[in-house]
Amino acid sequence: MTMSFLAKLRRDRMLLLFAAPGMILLIAFHYVPLLGNVIAFQDYLPFLGIRNSEWVGLQNFGVMFGADGAFLTALKNTLLLSLIQTVFVFPVPILLALALNSLLSERMKKLVQSILYLPHFLSWVIVVSLFQQILGGSGMLNQVLRAHGGHLINVIGNPDAFFALLTSQVIWKDSGWATILFLAALSRIDTEQYEAAAVDGASRARQLLHVTLPGLRGIIVLLLILKLGDSLTVGFEQIILQQPAVGQQASEVLDTYVYNNGIVNGDWGTAAAVGLVKGVVGAALVFGANKIAHLFGEAGVYQR
C-alpha cells in the first residue's frame, strides 16, 4: 500500500526534526543568497541597492566574450591549475589509502593516520606561513644553502614555480584527510574475494588490479564527478594569501578575479556575472559527468 505524503511526514517526523537546523542554515546561507545574483544584470551600486541600481541586461557578461586580458588570464590559470591538481593531487589519497590498508599493525596504522590527518585542521594562513618559513627568501632552505655556500632559491616568490607550490601545499594539507573515504571503501571489500584470488594463484599485484581497484571504482567515479563540478574553484584563500609575492599575472584565477574586481575595484556587476557563469558551468559539468557515469553502469552522484 502506497503511503500518502502526510503519512510519510508523520512517520519521519523525528528524522526531519533533527535535520531541520541544518536545512535552515543551508537555505539561509546558500540558497537565499542566490537571489543576489540579480546584480549580474545591473550596474550595481551598494549605496543605491538592488532596487534602485540601473538594469543593464547582459552587458556585464561581455567581459567573458570580449578581449579582457585579465579575465582570459584568470580563465587560463584556473583551467591549467585545475588540470594539474586533478592529475597530481587526486591519485595521492588513493595511494595513501592503499599503503595504509597494507599495514598489518593496527597501532601503526592509527598512528600514521593521525599524522596524515593533522594538516587538514590547519588554516591556510598557517600552512602558507609554514611554507614561507621553509621555502621563502629568508627561510630555512636558504639558510642551509647560505651556510654551505650554495645558490639561494626563492620558491615562494617565483612565478614559474607557483602552480607547483600550490599543488604541493594541497597535497600536504588535504591528501591525508581525503583517504578516509577510500579507507571506508576498502573496508567494505569482502575478504573472501582476496582469499579466492590467492587460492587461484593471483599475486598481490593481481589482487590489487582485479579486486581492490574494482572495489574502489564507485567512490573514485563519484569523487571525479564532484571534482569536475568544482574544477573552476581552485582555492581562493590559498591563492589570495600568496598573490602579492608573484603578482596577478601568474596567480589570478576566477575566484580572485571576482574578488579583485568586485570587492577591491567595486565592479560588482561584472564580478557577479563571472561568478554566476562559473556556478552554472560547474553544475552543467556535474550533470553531464553524472550522465556519462550512468552510461558506464555507475551510480554517480544521484540515481536515475
C-alpha positions as CSV (number, residue, x, y, z in Angstrom):
1,M,0.0,0.0,0.0
2,T,1.4,3.4,-1.0
3,M,1.7,5.9,1.9
4,S,0.5,9.4,1.5
5,F,2.8,12.4,1.8
6,L,1.3,13.3,5.2
7,A,1.7,9.8,6.4
8,K,5.4,9.8,5.4
9,L,5.8,13.1,7.3
10,R,4.3,11.7,10.4
11,R,6.5,8.6,10.1
12,D,9.7,10.5,9.6
13,R,8.9,13.5,11.9
14,M,11.8,12.8,14.3
15,L,14.3,12.5,11.5
16,L,13.1,15.7,9.8
17,L,13.2,17.5,13.2
18,F,16.9,16.5,13.6
19,A,17.6,17.6,10.0
20,A,15.8,20.9,10.3
21,P,18.6,23.0,11.8
22,G,21.0,22.0,9.1
23,M,18.4,22.6,6.4
24,I,17.6,26.0,7.8
25,L,21.3,27.0,7.7
26,L,21.7,25.6,4.2
27,I,18.7,27.6,2.9
28,A,19.6,30.8,4.8
29,F,23.3,30.9,3.8
30,H,23.4,29.1,0.4
31,Y,20.1,29.3,-1.4
32,V,18.7,32.7,-0.3
33,P,21.9,34.5,-1.2
34,L,21.5,33.1,-4.8
35,L,18.8,35.7,-5.2
36,G,21.6,38.3,-5.1
37,N,22.8,37.1,-8.5
38,V,20.4,39.6,-10.0
39,I,23.1,42.2,-9.7
40,A,24.9,40.4,-12.5
41,F,22.3,42.1,-14.8
42,Q,22.7,45.5,-13.1
43,D,25.2,48.4,-12.8
44,Y,25.0,47.6,-9.1
45,L,26.0,50.3,-6.6
46,P,25.8,49.4,-2.9
47,F,24.5,52.8,-1.8
48,L,21.6,52.5,-4.3
49,G,20.8,48.9,-3.5
50,I,19.3,46.3,-5.8
51,R,16.0,48.1,-6.3
52,N,17.5,51.4,-7.5
53,S,20.6,50.2,-9.4
54,E,20.4,50.6,-13.2
55,W,19.4,47.5,-15.2
56,V,22.0,46.8,-17.9
57,G,20.9,43.3,-19.1
58,L,23.8,41.2,-20.4
59,Q,26.3,44.0,-20.6
60,N,28.3,42.7,-17.6
61,F,28.7,39.3,-19.3
62,G,30.6,41.0,-22.2
63,V,33.9,40.7,-20.3
64,M,33.8,36.9,-20.9
65,F,33.3,37.3,-24.7
66,G,35.5,40.3,-25.3
67,A,39.2,40.9,-25.2
68,D,39.6,41.4,-21.5
69,G,43.1,40.3,-20.9
70,A,42.7,39.9,-17.1
71,F,39.7,37.6,-17.5
72,L,41.4,35.5,-20.1
73,T,44.4,35.2,-17.9
74,A,42.3,34.2,-14.9
75,L,40.4,31.6,-17.0
76,K,43.6,30.1,-18.4
77,N,45.2,29.9,-15.0
78,T,42.1,28.3,-13.5
79,L,41.8,25.6,-16.1
80,L,45.6,24.9,-16.0
81,L,45.7,24.7,-12.2
82,S,42.6,22.5,-12.1
83,L,44.1,20.1,-14.6
84,I,47.4,19.9,-12.7
85,Q,45.7,19.3,-9.4
86,T,43.4,16.6,-10.9
87,V,46.4,14.7,-12.3
88,F,48.8,15.1,-9.4
89,V,46.5,15.6,-6.3
90,F,43.6,13.3,-6.9
91,P,45.5,10.0,-7.0
92,V,47.5,10.7,-3.9
93,P,44.8,9.8,-1.3
94,I,44.1,6.6,-3.2
95,L,47.8,5.6,-3.0
96,L,47.9,6.6,0.7
97,A,44.8,4.6,1.4
98,L,46.2,1.5,-0.3
99,A,49.5,1.9,1.6
100,L,47.7,2.3,5.0
101,N,45.5,-0.7,4.2
102,S,48.5,-2.8,3.7
103,L,49.9,-2.1,7.2
104,L,49.4,-5.2,9.4
105,S,49.8,-3.4,12.7
106,E,46.6,-1.6,13.7
107,R,48.5,0.6,16.2
108,M,50.9,1.7,13.5
109,K,48.0,2.3,11.1
110,K,46.2,4.6,13.6
111,L,49.5,6.5,14.3
112,V,50.2,7.1,10.6
113,Q,46.6,8.1,10.0
114,S,46.7,10.6,12.9
115,I,49.8,12.2,11.5
116,L,48.4,12.4,8.0
117,Y,45.1,13.9,9.2
118,L,46.7,16.7,11.3
119,P,47.5,19.2,8.5
120,H,43.8,19.2,7.4
121,F,42.9,21.0,10.6
122,L,45.4,23.9,10.0
123,S,44.1,27.0,8.3
124,W,45.6,28.2,5.1
125,V,47.1,31.1,6.9
126,I,49.2,28.7,9.0
127,V,50.0,26.5,6.0
128,V,51.2,29.4,3.9
129,S,53.3,30.7,6.8
130,L,54.9,27.4,7.3
131,F,55.9,27.1,3.6
132,Q,57.2,30.7,3.7
133,Q,59.3,29.9,6.7
134,I,60.8,26.9,4.9
135,L,60.9,28.0,1.2
136,G,60.9,31.8,1.4
137,G,63.8,34.1,0.6
138,S,65.0,34.0,4.2
139,G,63.5,30.6,5.0
140,M,65.2,27.5,6.4
141,L,66.2,26.1,3.0
142,N,68.1,29.3,2.0
143,Q,69.7,29.5,5.4
144,V,71.1,26.0,4.9
145,L,72.2,26.8,1.3
146,R,73.8,30.0,2.5
147,A,75.7,28.2,5.3
148,H,77.1,25.8,2.7
149,G,77.9,28.4,0.1
150,G,75.1,27.3,-2.3
151,H,72.9,29.4,-4.6
152,L,69.8,30.8,-2.9
153,I,66.4,29.7,-4.1
154,N,63.2,31.8,-3.6
155,V,60.4,29.3,-4.3
156,I,57.7,31.5,-2.7
157,G,58.3,34.5,-5.0
158,N,59.0,32.6,-8.2
159,P,56.0,32.9,-10.7
160,D,57.3,29.9,-12.7
161,A,57.1,27.6,-9.6
162,F,53.8,29.0,-8.3
163,F,51.5,26.2,-9.6
164,A,53.9,23.5,-8.3
165,L,53.9,25.3,-4.9
166,L,50.1,25.4,-4.8
167,T,49.9,21.7,-5.7
168,S,52.4,20.6,-3.1
169,Q,50.6,22.6,-0.4
170,V,47.3,21.0,-1.3
171,I,48.8,17.5,-1.3
172,W,50.4,18.1,2.1
173,K,47.3,19.6,3.7
174,D,44.4,17.6,2.4
175,S,45.6,14.3,1.0
176,G,45.7,12.6,4.4
177,W,42.2,13.6,5.2
178,A,40.9,12.5,1.8
179,T,42.0,9.0,2.5
180,I,39.0,8.5,4.9
181,L,36.6,7.8,2.1
182,F,38.9,5.4,0.3
183,L,39.7,3.5,3.5
184,A,36.0,3.2,4.2
185,A,35.5,1.8,0.7
186,L,38.4,-0.6,1.2
187,S,36.9,-1.9,4.4
188,R,33.7,-2.9,2.5
189,I,35.5,-5.2,0.1
190,D,34.8,-8.8,1.1
191,T,38.0,-10.5,2.3
192,E,36.7,-13.8,0.7
193,Q,37.5,-12.2,-2.7
194,Y,41.1,-11.9,-1.7
195,E,41.2,-15.4,-0.4
196,A,39.6,-16.8,-3.5
197,A,42.1,-14.8,-5.7
198,A,45.0,-16.1,-3.6
199,V,43.8,-19.7,-4.0
200,D,43.6,-19.2,-7.7
201,G,47.3,-18.1,-7.6
202,A,46.8,-14.4,-8.0
203,S,49.8,-12.3,-6.9
204,R,49.4,-9.1,-4.7
205,A,49.6,-7.0,-7.9
206,R,46.8,-9.1,-9.5
207,Q,44.7,-8.8,-6.4
208,L,45.1,-5.1,-6.4
209,L,44.2,-4.9,-10.1
210,H,41.2,-7.3,-10.1
211,V,39.8,-7.0,-6.5
212,T,40.9,-3.8,-4.8
213,L,40.6,-1.3,-7.7
214,P,37.1,-2.5,-8.8
215,G,36.0,-2.2,-5.2
216,L,37.1,1.5,-5.3
217,R,35.7,2.3,-8.7
218,G,32.4,3.6,-7.4
219,I,33.9,6.1,-5.0
220,I,36.5,7.2,-7.5
221,V,33.9,7.9,-10.1
222,L,31.8,9.8,-7.6
223,L,34.7,12.0,-6.4
224,L,35.8,12.6,-10.0
225,I,32.3,13.9,-10.9
226,L,32.3,16.2,-7.9
227,K,35.9,17.3,-8.7
228,L,34.8,18.1,-12.3
229,G,31.9,20.3,-11.0
230,D,34.3,22.1,-8.7
231,S,37.0,22.4,-11.4
232,L,36.6,26.2,-11.7
233,T,37.2,26.6,-8.0
234,V,40.9,26.1,-7.2
235,G,41.4,27.5,-3.7
236,F,40.7,31.2,-3.2
237,E,42.2,31.7,0.3
238,Q,45.3,29.7,-0.5
239,I,46.0,31.8,-3.6
240,I,45.0,35.3,-2.4
241,L,47.4,34.9,0.5
242,Q,50.3,34.3,-1.8
243,Q,49.3,36.5,-4.8
244,P,51.3,39.6,-3.7
245,A,54.5,37.5,-3.9
246,V,54.1,36.5,-7.5
247,G,51.7,39.1,-9.0
248,Q,48.3,38.8,-10.5
249,Q,49.6,37.7,-14.0
250,A,50.9,34.4,-12.6
251,S,48.3,33.8,-9.9
252,E,45.0,35.3,-11.0
253,V,42.2,32.7,-11.1
254,L,38.4,33.2,-11.5
255,D,37.8,33.4,-7.7
256,T,40.5,36.0,-7.2
257,Y,39.3,37.8,-10.3
258,V,35.8,38.1,-8.8
259,Y,37.3,39.3,-5.5
260,N,39.6,41.8,-7.1
261,N,37.0,43.3,-9.4
262,G,34.0,43.1,-7.1
263,I,35.3,43.8,-3.6
264,V,38.5,45.7,-4.3
265,N,37.6,47.6,-7.5
266,G,33.9,47.9,-6.9
267,D,32.8,46.4,-10.3
268,W,30.1,44.4,-8.6
269,G,28.1,43.6,-11.7
270,T,30.9,42.1,-13.7
271,A,32.2,40.1,-10.7
272,A,28.7,38.7,-10.1
273,A,28.3,37.8,-13.8
274,V,31.6,35.9,-13.8
275,G,30.7,34.1,-10.5
276,L,27.2,33.2,-11.9
277,V,28.6,31.7,-15.1
278,K,31.2,29.8,-13.1
279,G,28.5,28.3,-11.0
280,V,26.2,27.4,-13.9
281,V,29.2,25.8,-15.8
282,G,30.1,23.8,-12.7
283,A,26.5,22.5,-12.3
284,A,26.4,21.6,-16.0
285,L,29.6,19.6,-15.7
286,V,28.3,17.7,-12.8
287,F,25.0,16.7,-14.5
288,G,26.9,15.9,-17.7
289,A,29.5,13.8,-16.0
290,N,26.8,12.0,-13.9
291,K,25.0,11.1,-17.1
292,I,28.2,9.6,-18.6
293,A,28.7,7.7,-15.4
294,H,25.2,6.2,-15.8
295,L,26.1,5.1,-19.3
296,F,29.0,3.1,-17.9
297,G,26.8,1.5,-15.2
298,E,28.0,3.6,-12.2
299,A,25.6,5.2,-9.7
300,G,27.3,8.6,-9.8
301,V,26.1,11.5,-7.6
302,Y,22.4,10.5,-7.9
303,Q,20.5,7.6,-9.3
304,R,18.3,7.8,-12.5
